[in-house]
Amino acid sequence: MGIVAGLDSSSEFTRIVVCDADTGAVLRQGYAPHPVEAKATEVDPQVWLLSLGEAAGGGLLEGVQAIGVSAQQNGLVPLDAQGGPVRPALLGNDKRAQVAAADLIDGLGGRQAWAEAVGCVPQAAQPVAKLRWLARSEPEAAQRIAALMQPHDWLVWQLLGRPARRTTDRGAASGTGYWSAGTGSYRPDLVELALGHPCALPDVLGPAEAAGTTPEGLLISAGTGETMAAAFGLGLGVGDAVVSLGASGSVMAVHHEALADPSGMITSFADATGMHLPVVHTLNAVRALRGTAELLGLGDLAELSDLAMKSTPGSSGLVLLPYLEGERTPQLPHTAGTLSGLRRESMKAEHLARASFEGMLCSLADAMDVLRSRGVEVRRVFLLGAAAELPAVQAAAPAIFAAQVVVPQPADYAALGAARQAAWALGVAQGTLSPQSPPAWQGAAVQVFEPGDELAVGRAVRQQYGATRDHIHPGAFSFGG
């Protein structure tokens, strides 16, 4: 069918993969950092174009027929009536809108009202909260806002030469706080509630629709957010969940419908294929491992893993509740971590090391149970993040999650997902693919770990963890254990 490209404009860099449209085989790759300060919370969106141009240098896109765009989520590009940025783009890591998010929750009548309206409760990172922050903190700039875009929308618009029609996709739209994955429609009243006046919103394209064609004849697909692109690049389907092991953690699964959760623990995203991606976040994951390694005077997490492997499941009765930064799942924002079960026989470094891994994984299993309790099927768990390579994680995770665990080989899955979307849109345009069936690219190369005979052991570890959690925080959590 031809050659396609996928580009991922993350918070720090642009990666481009050029792929065979039929098989997904990577033919060539490009990379360039964004010329911005590390951990910047706002940026001139032109830097994304500069990075893209550098990554695409040297004829990288020669022969390419279609491009898909993935980009960092929760960014906000506010535009004036002429299409120029009113101010620098606000990025997802900007926490200044925490008070604004709380104001919005109250303004609509509480958490349940938001969950029913758009499938999520406002958080500081979301564009809807950023709008309220702008209205309160920069009222003159806020008054000039005539249109709203996110990073991937803006990049697609630029690649197409800034046409009159602006577009997005359902995946990126579902993270705004003013589009409902359940109804598939905007809530412009929530934009007005946040900003104080209405403004133009991009058209939401279907998964296989094209955003347009460049003057040179290059097809640009709808694009999507990084999370949705990575899920598409991994080839996830119903029954698959992704556990992301960063400093904080998340559990995301493919589901056939949007989930409204009055507690706010579930964020209901749409995916890049027409399905849904409910997500549950935890504030603590690998940070609990790093803290334990520092406490034990170890140089890195590999040493912590080696030490943990000298212990046994259950850590000789030692339980670590890893709520070091407070916790979001369960909702304990002002709590601290707890180390329980100290006895003379358990006071050994290897048991503490093991307890840190089991505590992290049990906390994420609690988050997974929030989804399972709502009918989300989890048969296979993809583990992402550098910590997924640690033997202690791979040894304990299948039994604790009660599912097959797969660890994908490191790859640019968001860029691959964007390229797969481009191939889909190209195939539909050429009449060789159905709008209902994306190209069947080869899935990610993975290591597979089965729970096998350890399921009973995993249940015992979780029961020990759950009993400690419920004793220390009674009534805070009603799932799992």
C-alpha positions in Angstrom: 0.0 0.0 0.0 2.9 2.4 0.5 4.9 4.1 3.2 3.5 6.1 6.1 5.0 8.0 9.0 4.1 8.5 12.6 5.4 11.4 14.7 5.2 11.7 18.5 5.7 15.2 19.9 6.2 14.4 23.6 6.9 16.9 26.3 10.7 16.7 25.6 11.3 15.5 22.0 9.9 14.6 18.6 10.3 11.0 17.4 9.4 10.0 13.9 9.1 6.4 12.5 8.6 5.7 8.8 6.9 2.4 8.3 5.7 0.0 5.6 1.9 0.6 5.5 1.0 -3.0 5.1 3.2 -4.7 7.8 4.3 -1.9 10.1 7.9 -2.7 9.6 10.0 0.3 10.6 12.1 1.5 7.6 13.8 4.6 9.2 13.6 6.8 12.2 14.2 10.4 13.3 14.6 12.2 16.6 15.1 15.8 17.9 14.8 17.3 21.3 12.5 20.2 21.9 14.5 23.4 22.5 12.8 24.1 25.8 13.9 24.1 29.5 13.4 20.8 31.3 10.1 20.7 33.2 8.8 23.8 31.6 5.1 24.4 32.3 4.5 26.6 29.3 6.1 26.9 25.9 5.8 28.7 22.6 4.2 26.0 20.4 6.5 27.0 17.5 9.2 25.0 19.3 7.2 21.8 18.4 7.5 22.7 14.8 11.2 23.4 15.1 11.7 20.0 16.7 9.6 18.3 14.1 11.5 19.9 11.2 14.8 18.8 12.7 13.6 15.3 13.3 12.4 15.0 9.7 15.7 16.3 8.2 17.9 14.4 5.8 15.0 13.3 3.5 13.4 11.1 6.3 9.9 11.6 4.9 10.8 10.9 1.2 8.2 8.7 -0.4 5.8 9.0 2.6 2.1 9.1 1.6 0.5 9.7 4.9 1.4 11.0 8.4 -0.2 10.5 11.8 0.5 12.8 14.7 0.6 11.8 18.4 1.4 14.5 21.0 1.6 15.2 24.7 -1.8 15.3 26.4 -3.4 17.9 28.6 -1.7 20.8 26.8 -3.8 23.9 26.0 -3.1 26.1 23.0 -5.4 29.2 23.3 -5.9 31.0 20.0 -7.2 34.5 19.2 -9.6 35.3 16.4 -6.8 35.4 13.8 -5.5 31.9 14.9 -2.4 33.2 16.7 -1.6 32.0 20.2 -3.0 34.3 22.9 -0.1 33.3 25.2 2.4 30.4 25.4 0.8 26.9 25.5 0.1 25.6 28.9 1.5 22.0 29.5 0.1 19.0 31.3 2.7 19.3 34.2 1.4 22.8 35.2 -0.1 22.4 38.6 -1.2 26.1 39.0 -4.8 25.2 38.2 -5.4 23.0 41.3 -7.6 25.6 43.0 -9.4 26.3 39.7 -10.2 22.6 39.3 -11.8 22.6 42.8 -13.8 25.7 41.9 -15.1 24.0 38.8 -16.1 20.8 40.7 -18.2 23.0 43.0 -19.5 25.2 40.2 -21.2 22.2 38.5 -22.5 20.7 41.7 -19.9 18.2 42.7 -17.8 15.3 41.5 -20.8 13.1 40.5 -22.1 15.9 38.2 -18.8 16.0 36.4 -18.5 12.3 36.1 -21.9 12.1 34.6 -21.2 15.0 32.3 -17.9 14.1 30.8 -16.6 10.9 32.4 -14.0 12.5 34.6 -13.7 14.9 37.6 -11.5 18.1 36.9 -7.8 17.8 37.7 -5.2 20.6 37.5 -3.7 19.1 34.4 -6.8 19.2 32.3 -7.6 22.0 29.8 -10.9 22.8 31.4 -9.1 23.6 34.7 -6.5 25.6 32.8 -9.2 27.7 31.3 -10.6 28.6 34.7 -7.1 29.5 35.9 -6.6 31.8 32.8 -9.9 33.5 33.5 -8.9 34.2 37.1 -5.2 34.8 36.7 -4.9 36.4 33.2 -8.3 37.9 32.5 -7.1 40.1 29.6 -5.6 37.2 27.8 -8.6 35.0 28.6 -10.9 37.6 27.0 -9.0 37.3 23.7 -9.4 33.5 23.5 -11.5 32.7 20.5 -10.6 29.0 19.8 -9.0 26.1 21.7 -6.6 23.5 20.6 -4.4 20.8 22.1 -0.8 20.1 21.0 -1.7 17.3 18.5 -4.6 19.4 17.1 -2.3 22.4 16.6 0.4 20.3 14.9 -2.1 18.7 12.5 -3.5 22.2 11.7 0.0 23.5 11.0 1.0 20.6 8.8 -2.2 21.2 6.7 -1.3 24.9 6.3 -3.8 26.3 8.9 -7.0 25.6 7.0 -10.3 27.1 8.1 -11.5 23.8 9.6 -9.7 22.7 12.7 -9.9 19.1 13.9 -9.1 16.7 16.7 -9.9 13.1 17.5 -12.1 11.5 20.2 -9.0 10.2 22.1 -7.5 13.7 22.6 -10.9 15.3 23.1 -11.8 12.9 25.9 -9.0 14.4 28.0 -10.2 18.0 27.8 -12.8 17.9 30.5 -15.4 19.4 28.1 -16.0 16.4 25.7 -17.8 13.3 26.8 -16.6 9.9 25.7 -20.0 8.5 26.7 -22.1 10.7 24.4 -19.4 11.5 21.9 -20.1 15.2 22.1 -18.8 18.5 23.5 -20.2 20.3 26.5 -19.6 23.9 25.4 -21.4 25.0 28.5 -18.5 23.7 30.6 -16.1 25.7 28.4 -18.2 28.8 29.2 -18.4 27.8 32.9 -14.6 27.7 33.0 -13.6 30.6 30.7 -16.6 32.9 31.1 -17.4 33.0 27.3 -17.9 30.5 24.5 -15.2 29.8 21.9 -14.6 27.6 18.9 -13.7 23.9 19.4 -12.1 21.6 16.8 -14.3 19.1 14.9 -13.9 15.6 16.4 -12.9 13.1 13.7 -13.6 9.4 13.6 -10.7 6.9 14.1 -10.1 6.3 10.4 -10.9 9.7 9.1 -8.3 12.0 7.5 -7.9 15.6 8.8 -7.0 16.6 5.3 -4.3 16.6 2.6 -1.4 19.0 2.3 -0.9 21.0 -0.9 1.8 18.5 -1.8 -0.7 15.6 -1.6 0.4 14.2 1.8 -2.6 12.8 3.7 -2.7 13.7 7.4 -4.8 11.4 9.6 -6.8 12.5 12.6 -3.9 12.1 15.1 -4.5 11.5 18.8 -3.0 11.8 22.3 0.1 9.9 23.3 -1.7 7.5 25.6 -4.1 6.5 22.8 -1.4 6.3 20.2 0.8 4.1 22.5 -2.2 1.7 23.1 -2.8 1.5 19.3 0.9 0.9 18.7 1.0 -1.9 21.2 -2.0 -3.5 19.5 -4.2 -3.6 22.6 -7.7 -5.2 22.5 -10.5 -6.1 24.9 -9.1 -8.0 27.8 -5.8 -6.1 27.8 -4.7 -3.7 30.5 -1.6 -1.5 30.7 0.2 -0.9 34.0 2.6 2.1 33.7 5.4 2.1 36.2 6.6 5.7 36.6 7.2 7.6 39.8 3.4 7.5 39.9 1.4 4.7 38.4 -1.6 4.1 36.3 -3.8 1.2 35.1 -5.6 1.5 31.8 -7.7 -1.1 30.0 -9.6 -1.4 26.7 -13.4 -1.5 27.3 -16.5 -1.4 25.1 -18.1 1.5 26.8 -17.4 4.7 28.7 -17.5 4.5 32.5 -18.9 7.3 34.7 -17.4 7.1 38.2 -18.8 9.5 40.8 -15.8 8.9 43.1 -13.5 10.4 40.4 -11.1 7.4 40.6 -11.8 6.4 37.0 -11.0 8.8 34.1 -13.0 7.8 31.1 -10.8 8.3 27.9 -11.8 7.3 24.4 -9.2 5.4 22.4 -8.0 5.7 18.8 -10.1 2.8 17.4 -13.6 3.5 18.5 -13.3 1.8 21.9 -12.7 3.2 25.4 -9.7 3.5 27.7 -10.8 3.8 31.4 -7.8 4.8 33.5 -7.1 4.7 37.2 -4.1 6.6 38.6 -2.0 6.1 41.7 0.3 8.8 43.0 3.0 6.3 44.1 4.7 3.5 42.1 8.5 3.5 41.5 9.0 6.4 43.9 8.3 3.8 46.7 11.1 1.6 45.2 13.5 4.5 45.0 12.7 5.6 48.5 13.4 2.1 49.8 16.6 1.8 47.9 17.8 5.0 49.4 16.8 3.9 52.9 18.8 0.7 52.5 21.8 2.5 51.1 21.6 0.8 47.7 22.9 2.3 44.5 20.0 1.6 42.1 16.8 -0.4 41.6 18.6 -3.4 40.2 20.3 -3.8 43.6 17.0 -3.5 45.3 15.5 -6.1 43.0 18.4 -8.5 43.7 17.9 -8.1 47.4 14.2 -8.6 47.2 14.6 -11.9 45.4 16.4 -13.2 48.6 13.1 -12.8 50.5 9.9 -14.9 49.9 6.3 -13.9 49.0 4.7 -12.0 51.8 8.0 -10.5 52.9 8.0 -12.4 56.2 4.8 -10.5 57.2 6.2 -7.1 56.4 3.7 -4.8 54.6 4.5 -1.4 53.0 1.5 0.8 52.1 3.3 3.0 49.6 1.3 6.2 50.0 4.4 8.4 50.3 2.9 11.4 48.5 -0.6 10.9 49.8 -2.8 8.8 47.4 -5.4 9.2 44.8 -6.6 5.6 44.7 -7.8 5.3 47.4 -8.5 9.0 48.0 -6.2 9.8 50.8 -4.5 13.0 49.7 -3.0 13.9 53.1 -1.9 10.5 54.3 1.6 9.1 54.5 3.1 5.6 53.8 3.0 2.9 56.5 5.4 0.0 57.3 3.6 -2.7 59.2 4.3 -6.2 60.5 7.6 -5.4 62.2 8.8 -8.4 64.1 12.3 -9.5 65.0 12.3 -12.1 62.2 11.0 -9.6 59.6 13.5 -6.9 60.3 15.9 -7.8 57.5 16.9 -5.7 54.5 15.7 -8.3 52.0 12.2 -8.4 53.5 11.9 -4.6 53.3 13.1 -4.7 49.7 10.5 -7.3 48.9 7.8 -5.4 50.7 8.4 -2.3 48.6 7.8 -4.3 45.4 4.8 -6.1 46.8 3.4 -2.8 48.2 3.7 -1.1 44.8 2.2 -4.0 42.9 -0.7 -4.5 45.4 -1.5 -0.8 45.2 -1.7 -1.0 41.4 -3.8 -4.2 41.8 -6.2 -2.2 43.9 -6.4 0.3 41.1 -7.0 -2.6 38.6 -9.8 -3.9 40.9 -11.6 -0.5 40.5 -11.9 -1.3 36.8 -12.7 -5.0 37.3 -15.5 -4.0 39.7 -17.1 -2.1 36.9 -17.1 -5.0 34.5 -13.7 -4.4 32.8 -12.1 -7.6 31.7 -8.4 -8.1 32.4 -6.8 -11.2 31.0 -3.4 -9.8 30.0 -1.4 -7.0 31.6 1.2 -5.1 29.7 3.9 -3.7 32.1 5.5 -0.4 30.8 8.4 1.5 32.3 12.0 0.8 33.1 11.0 -1.0 36.3 9.1 -3.6 34.3 12.5 -5.1 33.5 13.4 -5.8 37.1 13.3 -9.5 38.1 11.5 -8.8 41.4 8.6 -7.1 39.4 8.4 -9.9 36.9 8.5 -12.6 39.6 5.7 -11.0 41.7 3.4 -9.3 39.2 1.6 -12.2 37.5 0.3 -13.7 40.8 -0.6 -10.4 42.4 -2.4 -9.2 39.2 -3.9 -12.7 38.7 -3.2 -12.4 35.0 -0.7 -13.1 32.3 1.9 -10.3 32.3 3.7 -9.2 29.2 6.7 -6.9 29.1 7.0 -5.3 25.7 10.4 -4.7 24.1 11.2 -0.9 24.4 10.0 0.9 21.2 8.4 4.2 20.2 4.9 2.9 20.6 3.2 6.3 20.4 4.9 7.1 17.1 4.1 3.6 15.9 0.5 4.0 16.8 0.4 7.3 15.0 1.9 5.6 11.9 -0.6 2.8 12.1 -3.4 5.4 12.2 -1.9 7.0 9.1 -1.9 3.7 7.3 -5.5 3.1 8.3 -6.6 6.5 7.0 -4.6 6.0 3.8 -6.1 2.5 3.3 -9.7 3.9 3.7 -8.9 6.7 1.3 -7.6 4.2 -1.3 -10.5 1.8 -0.7 -8.3 -1.0 0.5 -9.2 -0.9 4.2 -12.5 -0.7 6.1 -13.2 2.3 8.5 -14.0 -0.4 11.0 -10.8 -2.5 10.7 -7.3 -1.0 11.2 -4.3 -2.6 9.4 -3.2 -5.8 11.1 0.3 -4.9 11.9 2.6 -7.3 13.8 2.2 -6.8 17.5 5.0 -5.7 19.9 7.8 -8.2 20.7 7.2 -9.2 24.3 8.4 -11.3 27.2 5.5 -13.4 28.7 5.1 -14.3 32.4 2.3 -16.6 33.6 0.9 -16.8 37.2 1.0 -20.6 36.9 0.8 -22.3 40.3 1.4 -19.0 42.2 -2.1 -17.7 42.1 -2.8 -18.8 45.6 0.4 -17.1 46.8 -0.6 -13.9 45.1 -4.0 -14.0 46.8 -2.3 -14.4 50.1 0.0 -11.5 49.5 -3.0 -9.3 48.5 -5.0 -10.4 51.6 -2.1 -9.5 53.9 -1.8 -6.1 52.1 -5.6 -5.5 52.1 -6.0 -6.3 55.8 -3.2 -3.8 56.7 -4.7 -1.2 54.4 -8.2 -1.6 55.8 -6.9 -1.5 59.4 -4.9 1.7 58.9 -7.4 3.4 56.6 -10.8 1.8 57.4 -13.5 2.4 54.8 -11.1 4.2 52.4 -11.2 1.5 49.8 -13.9 -0.9 48.9 -12.3 -2.9 46.1 -9.8 -5.7 46.2 -8.0 -6.9 49.3 
